[in-house]
Amino acid sequence: MFLIGLKHRPTFLKNYINPAIESGFVKVLYPEKLNHPRQRYLLTVKGEALLSSLNKRGKS
């Protein structure tokens, strides 16, 4: 959120995180406990591939 300048967490979850999870780009570290104190969002293989292609395109 901080990196892209957003401050309202519910909107961030609704507009960015949930669609990324549903599309398979992101997964949660503890899927059985969404409110786990050490919950993290992780890129999937599909997400890493997208990030890599975006980085390559940005360097051109």
mmCIF file as gemmi writes it, N, C-alpha and C atoms, coordinates in Angstrom:
data_model
loop_
_atom_site.group_PDB
_atom_site.id
_atom_site.type_symbol
_atom_site.label_atom_id
_atom_site.label_alt_id
_atom_site.label_comp_id
_atom_site.label_asym_id
_atom_site.label_entity_id
_atom_site.label_seq_id
_atom_site.pdbx_PDB_ins_code
_atom_site.Cartn_x
_atom_site.Cartn_y
_atom_site.Cartn_z
_atom_site.occupancy
_atom_site.B_iso_or_equiv
_atom_site.pdbx_formal_charge
_atom_site.auth_seq_id
_atom_site.auth_asym_id
_atom_site.pdbx_PDB_model_num
ATOM 1 N N . MET Axp A 1 ? 0.829 -1.182 0 1 0 ? 1 A 1
ATOM 2 C CA . MET Axp A 1 ? 0 0 0 1 0 ? 1 A 1
ATOM 3 C C . MET Axp A 1 ? 0.877 1.249 0 1 0 ? 1 A 1
ATOM 4 N N . PHE Axp A 2 ? 1.879 1.225 0.869 1 0 ? 2 A 1
ATOM 5 C CA . PHE Axp A 2 ? 2.755 2.385 1.007 1 0 ? 2 A 1
ATOM 6 C C . PHE Axp A 2 ? 3.461 2.699 -0.309 1 0 ? 2 A 1
ATOM 7 N N . LEU Axp A 3 ? 3.948 1.663 -0.996 1 0 ? 3 A 1
ATOM 8 C CA . LEU Axp A 3 ? 4.716 1.873 -2.218 1 0 ? 3 A 1
ATOM 9 C C . LEU Axp A 3 ? 3.908 2.515 -3.339 1 0 ? 3 A 1
ATOM 10 N N . ILE Axp A 4 ? 2.612 2.256 -3.358 1 0 ? 4 A 1
ATOM 11 C CA . ILE Axp A 4 ? 1.796 2.862 -4.41 1 0 ? 4 A 1
ATOM 12 C C . ILE Axp A 4 ? 0.968 4.039 -3.914 1 0 ? 4 A 1
ATOM 13 N N . GLY Axp A 5 ? 1.189 4.444 -2.676 1 0 ? 5 A 1
ATOM 14 C CA . GLY Axp A 5 ? 0.586 5.657 -2.149 1 0 ? 5 A 1
ATOM 15 C C . GLY Axp A 5 ? -0.862 5.534 -1.7 1 0 ? 5 A 1
ATOM 16 N N . LEU Axp A 6 ? -1.291 4.342 -1.308 1 0 ? 6 A 1
ATOM 17 C CA . LEU Axp A 6 ? -2.66 4.161 -0.834 1 0 ? 6 A 1
ATOM 18 C C . LEU Axp A 6 ? -2.684 4.054 0.681 1 0 ? 6 A 1
ATOM 19 N N . LYS Axp A 7 ? -3.754 4.565 1.292 1 0 ? 7 A 1
ATOM 20 C CA . LYS Axp A 7 ? -3.826 4.57 2.744 1 0 ? 7 A 1
ATOM 21 C C . LYS Axp A 7 ? -5.048 3.844 3.291 1 0 ? 7 A 1
ATOM 22 N N . HIS Axp A 8 ? -6.071 3.644 2.497 1 0 ? 8 A 1
ATOM 23 C CA . HIS Axp A 8 ? -7.307 3.042 2.968 1 0 ? 8 A 1
ATOM 24 C C . HIS Axp A 8 ? -7.267 1.532 2.724 1 0 ? 8 A 1
ATOM 25 N N . ARG Axp A 9 ? -7.002 0.759 3.77 1 0 ? 9 A 1
ATOM 26 C CA . ARG Axp A 9 ? -6.799 -0.684 3.657 1 0 ? 9 A 1
ATOM 27 C C . ARG Axp A 9 ? -7.993 -1.43 3.061 1 0 ? 9 A 1
ATOM 28 N N . PRO Axp A 10 ? -9.236 -1.164 3.48 1 0 ? 10 A 1
ATOM 29 C CA . PRO Axp A 10 ? -10.359 -1.908 2.879 1 0 ? 10 A 1
ATOM 30 C C . PRO Axp A 10 ? -10.445 -1.743 1.359 1 0 ? 10 A 1
ATOM 31 N N . THR Axp A 11 ? -10.206 -0.541 0.873 1 0 ? 11 A 1
ATOM 32 C CA . THR Axp A 11 ? -10.233 -0.306 -0.564 1 0 ? 11 A 1
ATOM 33 C C . THR Axp A 11 ? -9.077 -1.02 -1.244 1 0 ? 11 A 1
ATOM 34 N N . PHE Axp A 12 ? -7.91 -1.006 -0.629 1 0 ? 12 A 1
ATOM 35 C CA . PHE Axp A 12 ? -6.744 -1.7 -1.169 1 0 ? 12 A 1
ATOM 36 C C . PHE Axp A 12 ? -7.03 -3.191 -1.292 1 0 ? 12 A 1
ATOM 37 N N . LEU Axp A 13 ? -7.618 -3.785 -0.26 1 0 ? 13 A 1
ATOM 38 C CA . LEU Axp A 13 ? -7.946 -5.207 -0.297 1 0 ? 13 A 1
ATOM 39 C C . LEU Axp A 13 ? -8.968 -5.504 -1.395 1 0 ? 13 A 1
ATOM 40 N N . LYS Axp A 14 ? -10.009 -4.689 -1.465 1 0 ? 14 A 1
ATOM 41 C CA . LYS Axp A 14 ? -11.086 -4.914 -2.434 1 0 ? 14 A 1
ATOM 42 C C . LYS Axp A 14 ? -10.612 -4.735 -3.876 1 0 ? 14 A 1
ATOM 43 N N . ASN Axp A 15 ? -9.824 -3.703 -4.132 1 0 ? 15 A 1
ATOM 44 C CA . ASN Axp A 15 ? -9.446 -3.362 -5.504 1 0 ? 15 A 1
ATOM 45 C C . ASN Axp A 15 ? -8.168 -4.02 -5.995 1 0 ? 15 A 1
ATOM 46 N N . TYR Axp A 16 ? -7.282 -4.432 -5.093 1 0 ? 16 A 1
ATOM 47 C CA . TYR Axp A 16 ? -5.991 -4.946 -5.521 1 0 ? 16 A 1
ATOM 48 C C . TYR Axp A 16 ? -5.698 -6.362 -5.022 1 0 ? 16 A 1
ATOM 49 N N . ILE Axp A 17 ? -5.738 -6.576 -3.719 1 0 ? 17 A 1
ATOM 50 C CA . ILE Axp A 17 ? -5.325 -7.866 -3.158 1 0 ? 17 A 1
ATOM 51 C C . ILE Axp A 17 ? -6.295 -8.986 -3.521 1 0 ? 17 A 1
ATOM 52 N N . ASN Axp A 18 ? -7.587 -8.793 -3.275 1 0 ? 18 A 1
ATOM 53 C CA . ASN Axp A 18 ? -8.553 -9.863 -3.56 1 0 ? 18 A 1
ATOM 54 C C . ASN Axp A 18 ? -8.572 -10.26 -5.037 1 0 ? 18 A 1
ATOM 55 N N . PRO Axp A 19 ? -8.573 -9.311 -5.988 1 0 ? 19 A 1
ATOM 56 C CA . PRO Axp A 19 ? -8.505 -9.721 -7.398 1 0 ? 19 A 1
ATOM 57 C C . PRO Axp A 19 ? -7.195 -10.455 -7.74 1 0 ? 19 A 1
ATOM 58 N N . ALA Axp A 20 ? -6.089 -10.052 -7.13 1 0 ? 20 A 1
ATOM 59 C CA . ALA Axp A 20 ? -4.817 -10.726 -7.388 1 0 ? 20 A 1
ATOM 60 C C . ALA Axp A 20 ? -4.836 -12.155 -6.855 1 0 ? 20 A 1
ATOM 61 N N . ILE Axp A 21 ? -5.46 -12.37 -5.709 1 0 ? 21 A 1
ATOM 62 C CA . ILE Axp A 21 ? -5.585 -13.716 -5.152 1 0 ? 21 A 1
ATOM 63 C C . ILE Axp A 21 ? -6.491 -14.561 -6.04 1 0 ? 21 A 1
ATOM 64 N N . GLU Axp A 22 ? -7.63 -14.007 -6.446 1 0 ? 22 A 1
ATOM 65 C CA . GLU Axp A 22 ? -8.578 -14.739 -7.293 1 0 ? 22 A 1
ATOM 66 C C . GLU Axp A 22 ? -7.981 -15.085 -8.648 1 0 ? 22 A 1
ATOM 67 N N . SER Axp A 23 ? -7.095 -14.24 -9.163 1 0 ? 23 A 1
ATOM 68 C CA . SER Axp A 23 ? -6.455 -14.484 -10.46 1 0 ? 23 A 1
ATOM 69 C C . SER Axp A 23 ? -5.251 -15.41 -10.36 1 0 ? 23 A 1
ATOM 70 N N . GLY Axp A 24 ? -4.821 -15.706 -9.155 1 0 ? 24 A 1
ATOM 71 C CA . GLY Axp A 24 ? -3.706 -16.627 -8.975 1 0 ? 24 A 1
ATOM 72 C C . GLY Axp A 24 ? -2.333 -15.991 -9.004 1 0 ? 24 A 1
ATOM 73 N N . PHE Axp A 25 ? -2.248 -14.675 -8.858 1 0 ? 25 A 1
ATOM 74 C CA . PHE Axp A 25 ? -0.959 -13.989 -8.845 1 0 ? 25 A 1
ATOM 75 C C . PHE Axp A 25 ? -0.369 -13.911 -7.438 1 0 ? 25 A 1
ATOM 76 N N . VAL Axp A 26 ? -1.228 -13.967 -6.434 1 0 ? 26 A 1
ATOM 77 C CA . VAL Axp A 26 ? -0.824 -13.818 -5.036 1 0 ? 26 A 1
ATOM 78 C C . VAL Axp A 26 ? -1.501 -14.915 -4.215 1 0 ? 26 A 1
ATOM 79 N N . LYS Axp A 27 ? -0.812 -15.367 -3.165 1 0 ? 27 A 1
ATOM 80 C CA . LYS Axp A 27 ? -1.416 -16.306 -2.215 1 0 ? 27 A 1
ATOM 81 C C . LYS Axp A 27 ? -1.089 -15.823 -0.81 1 0 ? 27 A 1
ATOM 82 N N . VAL Axp A 28 ? -1.837 -16.322 0.16 1 0 ? 28 A 1
ATOM 83 C CA . VAL Axp A 28 ? -1.575 -15.957 1.55 1 0 ? 28 A 1
ATOM 84 C C . VAL Axp A 28 ? -0.745 -17.042 2.214 1 0 ? 28 A 1
ATOM 85 N N . LEU Axp A 29 ? 0.059 -16.655 3.182 1 0 ? 29 A 1
ATOM 86 C CA . LEU Axp A 29 ? 0.938 -17.587 3.868 1 0 ? 29 A 1
ATOM 87 C C . LEU Axp A 29 ? 0.154 -18.548 4.749 1 0 ? 29 A 1
ATOM 88 N N . TYR Axp A 30 ? -0.884 -18.059 5.416 1 0 ? 30 A 1
ATOM 89 C CA . TYR Axp A 30 ? -1.718 -18.885 6.289 1 0 ? 30 A 1
ATOM 90 C C . TYR Axp A 30 ? -3.161 -18.845 5.782 1 0 ? 30 A 1
ATOM 91 N N . PRO Axp A 31 ? -3.497 -19.628 4.754 1 0 ? 31 A 1
ATOM 92 C CA . PRO Axp A 31 ? -4.841 -19.544 4.177 1 0 ? 31 A 1
ATOM 93 C C . PRO Axp A 31 ? -5.946 -19.99 5.125 1 0 ? 31 A 1
ATOM 94 N N . GLU Axp A 32 ? -5.625 -20.846 6.081 1 0 ? 32 A 1
ATOM 95 C CA . GLU Axp A 32 ? -6.646 -21.315 7.014 1 0 ? 32 A 1
ATOM 96 C C . GLU Axp A 32 ? -6.944 -20.307 8.114 1 0 ? 32 A 1
ATOM 97 N N . LYS Axp A 33 ? -6.047 -19.335 8.319 1 0 ? 33 A 1
ATOM 98 C CA . LYS Axp A 33 ? -6.228 -18.311 9.355 1 0 ? 33 A 1
ATOM 99 C C . LYS Axp A 33 ? -5.923 -16.942 8.755 1 0 ? 33 A 1
ATOM 100 N N . LEU Axp A 34 ? -6.929 -16.333 8.152 1 0 ? 34 A 1
ATOM 101 C CA . LEU Axp A 34 ? -6.706 -15.063 7.455 1 0 ? 34 A 1
ATOM 102 C C . LEU Axp A 34 ? -6.304 -13.922 8.386 1 0 ? 34 A 1
ATOM 103 N N . ASN Axp A 35 ? -6.604 -14.03 9.668 1 0 ? 35 A 1
ATOM 104 C CA . ASN Axp A 35 ? -6.22 -12.983 10.618 1 0 ? 35 A 1
ATOM 105 C C . ASN Axp A 35 ? -5.007 -13.374 11.446 1 0 ? 35 A 1
ATOM 106 N N . HIS Axp A 36 ? -4.21 -14.291 10.952 1 0 ? 36 A 1
ATOM 107 C CA . HIS Axp A 36 ? -3.003 -14.717 11.658 1 0 ? 36 A 1
ATOM 108 C C . HIS Axp A 36 ? -2.075 -13.518 11.843 1 0 ? 36 A 1
ATOM 109 N N . PRO Axp A 37 ? -1.458 -13.38 13.018 1 0 ? 37 A 1
ATOM 110 C CA . PRO Axp A 37 ? -0.616 -12.205 13.273 1 0 ? 37 A 1
ATOM 111 C C . PRO Axp A 37 ? 0.588 -12.079 12.332 1 0 ? 37 A 1
ATOM 112 N N . ARG Axp A 38 ? 1.035 -13.176 11.774 1 0 ? 38 A 1
ATOM 113 C CA . ARG Axp A 38 ? 2.174 -13.128 10.846 1 0 ? 38 A 1
ATOM 114 C C . ARG Axp A 38 ? 1.751 -13.37 9.394 1 0 ? 38 A 1
ATOM 115 N N . GLN Axp A 39 ? 0.489 -13.051 9.082 1 0 ? 39 A 1
ATOM 116 C CA . GLN Axp A 39 ? -0.027 -13.259 7.732 1 0 ? 39 A 1
ATOM 117 C C . GLN Axp A 39 ? 0.758 -12.415 6.74 1 0 ? 39 A 1
ATOM 118 N N . ARG Axp A 40 ? 1.091 -13.022 5.615 1 0 ? 40 A 1
ATOM 119 C CA . ARG Axp A 40 ? 1.817 -12.338 4.551 1 0 ? 40 A 1
ATOM 120 C C . ARG Axp A 40 ? 1.197 -12.714 3.216 1 0 ? 40 A 1
ATOM 121 N N . TYR Axp A 41 ? 1.376 -11.858 2.235 1 0 ? 41 A 1
ATOM 122 C CA . TYR Axp A 41 ? 0.957 -12.144 0.872 1 0 ? 41 A 1
ATOM 123 C C . TYR Axp A 41 ? 2.207 -12.498 0.087 1 0 ? 41 A 1
ATOM 124 N N . LEU Axp A 42 ? 2.139 -13.606 -0.654 1 0 ? 42 A 1
ATOM 125 C CA . LEU Axp A 42 ? 3.282 -14.098 -1.404 1 0 ? 42 A 1
ATOM 126 C C . LEU Axp A 42 ? 2.935 -14.197 -2.88 1 0 ? 42 A 1
ATOM 127 N N . LEU Axp A 43 ? 3.912 -13.92 -3.74 1 0 ? 43 A 1
ATOM 128 C CA . LEU Axp A 43 ? 3.703 -14.097 -5.167 1 0 ? 43 A 1
ATOM 129 C C . LEU Axp A 43 ? 3.718 -15.581 -5.497 1 0 ? 43 A 1
ATOM 130 N N . THR Axp A 44 ? 2.831 -15.982 -6.378 1 0 ? 44 A 1
ATOM 131 C CA . THR Axp A 44 ? 2.849 -17.346 -6.892 1 0 ? 44 A 1
ATOM 132 C C . THR Axp A 44 ? 3.824 -17.382 -8.072 1 0 ? 44 A 1
ATOM 133 N N . VAL Axp A 45 ? 4.001 -18.543 -8.667 1 0 ? 45 A 1
ATOM 134 C CA . VAL Axp A 45 ? 4.85 -18.657 -9.853 1 0 ? 45 A 1
ATOM 135 C C . VAL Axp A 45 ? 4.297 -17.763 -10.962 1 0 ? 45 A 1
ATOM 136 N N . LYS Axp A 46 ? 2.993 -17.747 -11.09 1 0 ? 46 A 1
ATOM 137 C CA . LYS Axp A 46 ? 2.341 -16.893 -12.087 1 0 ? 46 A 1
ATOM 138 C C . LYS Axp A 46 ? 2.61 -15.415 -11.798 1 0 ? 46 A 1
ATOM 139 N N . GLY Axp A 47 ? 2.572 -15.03 -10.532 1 0 ? 47 A 1
ATOM 140 C CA . GLY Axp A 47 ? 2.849 -13.654 -10.143 1 0 ? 47 A 1
ATOM 141 C C . GLY Axp A 47 ? 4.294 -13.261 -10.384 1 0 ? 47 A 1
ATOM 142 N N . GLU Axp A 48 ? 5.213 -14.188 -10.096 1 0 ? 48 A 1
ATOM 143 C CA . GLU Axp A 48 ? 6.633 -13.922 -10.329 1 0 ? 48 A 1
ATOM 144 C C . GLU Axp A 48 ? 6.919 -13.766 -11.813 1 0 ? 48 A 1
ATOM 145 N N . ALA Axp A 49 ? 6.255 -14.567 -12.642 1 0 ? 49 A 1
ATOM 146 C CA . ALA Axp A 49 ? 6.437 -14.453 -14.088 1 0 ? 49 A 1
ATOM 147 C C . ALA Axp A 49 ? 5.949 -13.1 -14.591 1 0 ? 49 A 1
ATOM 148 N N . LEU Axp A 50 ? 4.805 -12.649 -14.085 1 0 ? 50 A 1
ATOM 149 C CA . LEU Axp A 50 ? 4.289 -11.338 -14.476 1 0 ? 50 A 1
ATOM 150 C C . LEU Axp A 50 ? 5.241 -10.229 -14.045 1 0 ? 50 A 1
ATOM 151 N N . LEU Axp A 51 ? 5.724 -10.288 -12.813 1 0 ? 51 A 1
ATOM 152 C CA . LEU Axp A 51 ? 6.652 -9.277 -12.315 1 0 ? 51 A 1
ATOM 153 C C . LEU Axp A 51 ? 7.929 -9.251 -13.161 1 0 ? 51 A 1
ATOM 154 N N . SER Axp A 52 ? 8.43 -10.427 -13.503 1 0 ? 52 A 1
ATOM 155 C CA . SER Axp A 52 ? 9.635 -10.506 -14.314 1 0 ? 52 A 1
ATOM 156 C C . SER Axp A 52 ? 9.419 -9.875 -15.698 1 0 ? 52 A 1
ATOM 157 N N . SER Axp A 53 ? 8.278 -10.17 -16.311 1 0 ? 53 A 1
ATOM 158 C CA . SER Axp A 53 ? 8.013 -9.604 -17.634 1 0 ? 53 A 1
ATOM 159 C C . SER Axp A 53 ? 7.823 -8.094 -17.571 1 0 ? 53 A 1
ATOM 160 N N . LEU Axp A 54 ? 7.208 -7.605 -16.485 1 0 ? 54 A 1
ATOM 161 C CA . LEU Axp A 54 ? 7.045 -6.16 -16.334 1 0 ? 54 A 1
ATOM 162 C C . LEU Axp A 54 ? 8.393 -5.473 -16.115 1 0 ? 54 A 1
ATOM 163 N N . ASN Axp A 55 ? 9.265 -6.108 -15.346 1 0 ? 55 A 1
ATOM 164 C CA . ASN Axp A 55 ? 10.604 -5.538 -15.12 1 0 ? 55 A 1
ATOM 165 C C . ASN Axp A 55 ? 11.404 -5.502 -16.404 1 0 ? 55 A 1
ATOM 166 N N . LYS Axp A 56 ? 11.309 -6.546 -17.222 1 0 ? 56 A 1
ATOM 167 C CA . LYS Axp A 56 ? 12.033 -6.578 -18.491 1 0 ? 56 A 1
ATOM 168 C C . LYS Axp A 56 ? 11.511 -5.493 -19.432 1 0 ? 56 A 1
ATOM 169 N N . ARG Axp A 57 ? 10.195 -5.311 -19.447 1 0 ? 57 A 1
ATOM 170 C CA . ARG Axp A 57 ? 9.592 -4.306 -20.321 1 0 ? 57 A 1
ATOM 171 C C . ARG Axp A 57 ? 9.994 -2.909 -19.868 1 0 ? 57 A 1
ATOM 172 N N . GLY Axp A 58 ? 10.113 -2.695 -18.57 1 0 ? 58 A 1
ATOM 173 C CA . GLY Axp A 58 ? 10.48 -1.384 -18.031 1 0 ? 58 A 1
ATOM 174 C C . GLY Axp A 58 ? 11.919 -1.005 -18.316 1 0 ? 58 A 1
ATOM 175 N N . LYS Axp A 59 ? 12.79 -1.992 -18.503 1 0 ? 59 A 1
ATOM 176 C CA . LYS Axp A 59 ? 14.199 -1.728 -18.775 1 0 ? 59 A 1
ATOM 177 C C . LYS Axp A 59 ? 14.459 -1.394 -20.231 1 0 ? 59 A 1
ATOM 178 N N . SER Axp A 60 ? 13.502 -1.658 -21.109 1 0 ? 60 A 1
ATOM 179 C CA . SER Axp A 60 ? 13.681 -1.411 -22.544 1 0 ? 60 A 1
ATOM 180 C C . SER Axp A 60 ? 13.615 0.043 -22.877 1 0 ? 60 A 1
